Amino acid sequence: MAQIWEIVGGADKGGILVREGEDVKAKATEDRLSTGALVEEIELKGERLNYKRLSGTGPAEGWISIKLPGKDLAVKTDKKPPPPRQPKPAKVGPKDEEPLPVAIFFPGQGSQYVKMLENVKDMPKVKEMLDKSKDILGYDVLEICLNGPESKLEETKYCQPAMFIGGLAGLEKLRDEKPDRVDRAAVFAGLSLGEYTALCAAGVMTFEDGLKLVKLRGEAMQEAATATKQLMLSVAGLEKKVLAPLCAECAKAEGPDGVCTIANSLFPNGYSVGGSEKAINLLQPKCEKAGALQAKVLKTGGAFHTKLMQPAQDKLSAAIDEMLPNMKSPKHTVWMNATAEPVRPGCDLADVVANMKTQLTSTVEWEQSVKEMIEEGCTEFYECGPMKQMKAMMKRIDAKMWKNMNNIEV
C-alpha cells in the first residue's frame, strides 16, 4: 500500500506551497495544500514529494517539499484517509420513494427576531411542539419569541431552542403546502445550530431528544463563551489564502492563549472568524488594510466553532453518547458542517455522531457543502425558518440556484 503523509507545515500561511514539477523553481500552483491534509505518495525524490491529495483542500496532485531547514512540512503517518463518499440513495423518506432534486435548509443563531412564530404558532403540529417544549426547557419559548426583549432572545441559551423550533415550524408549513418536497427531499442541511434541526427533520432523533440536546448545546456554549473574553469578526472580500495567514499572525501576536481561526466559510470570500478578544481586535484593522470589503465585529455570544468551544463540545459529546441508543440512521441525506460531506440513509450512526462531536470546534464549511449539493444534482432549495440569510448566501454561491430558492418564513 502506498505511503500516506500528513501536511504539518504552513499553519501560518494557509497551507504549504505546491509546484507543478519536481524542480523547486517549477511554476507554483495558485492554491496551497492545507495544513492537516492527508496525501498519498506517488514518488519521493530526496526531499521532494509527488503526491495525490486524499483529504483537506488544495491541488489534487503536485510536488511539495517535505521539509525546510529545521522544520518538517510533511511527515509519514498511519492515519487513514476518509472513506469514499457513499452513492446517492435510490429511495428516501418515510415511504421509501425516489428522491426529488430538493434541498431543505435550516438557519442558525443570528436569524432570530422578536415576533417570530407569530404566524405559525396555531398550526396543530407547531402548537404540539411548543406545548412539549415547556416541560423540556422549563420556560415558555413562545413568550420570548413573540415579546422578547430582543436582548433575551439573542442569548445563546434561549436563541438556540427558539431557532430549532422555528426551523421545524417552517418545515411543517412547507409540508402543508408541498408535502412531496418534504417527504422526497434529497438533502437536509443546516447552518451550525440548524444542523440539529436538519438531523431531527431527517429522522435521526425525535423532537424531544433533539430539543434536549439543543437546550444543553445552547447552555454549554453560553458558559464556554463567558469563560474567557471572546469575539467573532465577519470578514468579506478577502481570499482564504490571505485571511488564514492573518489569523495565524494575530493569534501568535497575542501569545500562548491567542486564538484566531476561520469559524464559518459561508460564501466566496465571505467568512466569520472566531477567537480571543485581543487577537480579533488585532485582526480587524489588518483585514481592512488587506482590502476587505467588510471587517465587522458580530454580536454573537462567543467564539463559536473554534477550540474555545471545547468545554461545550465535551459536555455535548457526553450527552450525544447517552442519547445514541434512541438515535436512528437518517431517512434523507444530511450534509454535515464540519466535513462538507453527506451522511446517507442507512449509514452507520457512528458517521453521524463523529460529525456531531467535532462540529462545535470545527469550521462550518457551508459554501463547499452547498456547491457539493448542486454538483450532486439539487436544483430546488427551501430555507425553513426565520429571515432570509441563507438565501442571501446562496446568491453569492450560485446566482442561478438563488433564483430556485424559496423562503418558508415563520
Stockholm file with secondary structure:
# STOCKHOLM 1.0

chainA/1-410         MAQIWEIVGGADKGGILVREGEDVKAKATEDRLSTGALVEEIELKGERLNYKRLSGTGPAEGWISIKLPGKDLAVKTDKKPPPPRQPKPAKVGPKDEEPLPVAIFFPGQGSQYVKMLENVKDMPKVKEMLDKSKDILGYDVLEICLNGPESKLEETKYCQPAMFIGGLAGLEKLRDEKPDRVDRAAVFAGLSLGEYTALCAAGVMTFEDGLKLVKLRGEAMQEAATATKQLMLSVAGLEKKVLAPLCAECAKAEGPDGVCTIANSLFPNGYSVGGSEKAINLLQPKCEKAGALQAKVLKTGGAFHTKLMQPAQDKLSAAIDEMLPNMKSPKHTVWMNATAEPVRPGCDLADVVANMKTQLTSTVEWEQSVKEMIEEGCTEFYECGPMKQMKAMMKRIDAKMWKNMNNIEV
#=GR chainA/1-410 SS CCCEEEECSCTTTTSBCCBSSSSTTSCBCSSCBCTTCEEEEEEEETTEEEEEECSSSSCSEEEEESEETTEESEEEECCCCCCCCCCCCSCBTTTTBCCEEEEEEECCTTCCCTTTTTTTTTSHHHHHHHHHHHHHHSSCHHHHHHHCCHHHHHSHHHHHHHHHHHHHHHHHHHHHHCHHHHHTEEEEEESTTHHHHHHHHTTSSCHHHHHHHHHHHHHHHHHHHHHSCEEEEEEESCCHHHHHHHHHHHHHHHCTTCCEEEEEEEETTEEEEEEEHHHHHHHHHHHHHTTCSEEEECCCSSCTTSGGGHHHHHHHHHHHHHHGGGCCCCSSEEECTTTSCEECTTCCHHHHHHHHTTGGGSCEEHHHHHHHHHHTTCCEEEEESSSSHHHHHHHHHCHHHHTTEEEECC
#=GC SS_cons         CCCEEEECSCTTTTSBCCBSSSSTTSCBCSSCBCTTCEEEEEEEETTEEEEEECSSSSCSEEEEESEETTEESEEEECCCCCCCCCCCCSCBTTTTBCCEEEEEEECCTTCCCTTTTTTTTTSHHHHHHHHHHHHHHSSCHHHHHHHCCHHHHHSHHHHHHHHHHHHHHHHHHHHHHCHHHHHTEEEEEESTTHHHHHHHHTTSSCHHHHHHHHHHHHHHHHHHHHHSCEEEEEEESCCHHHHHHHHHHHHHHHCTTCCEEEEEEEETTEEEEEEEHHHHHHHHHHHHHTTCSEEEECCCSSCTTSGGGHHHHHHHHHHHHHHGGGCCCCSSEEECTTTSCEECTTCCHHHHHHHHTTGGGSCEEHHHHHHHHHHTTCCEEEEESSSSHHHHHHHHHCHHHHTTEEEECC
//
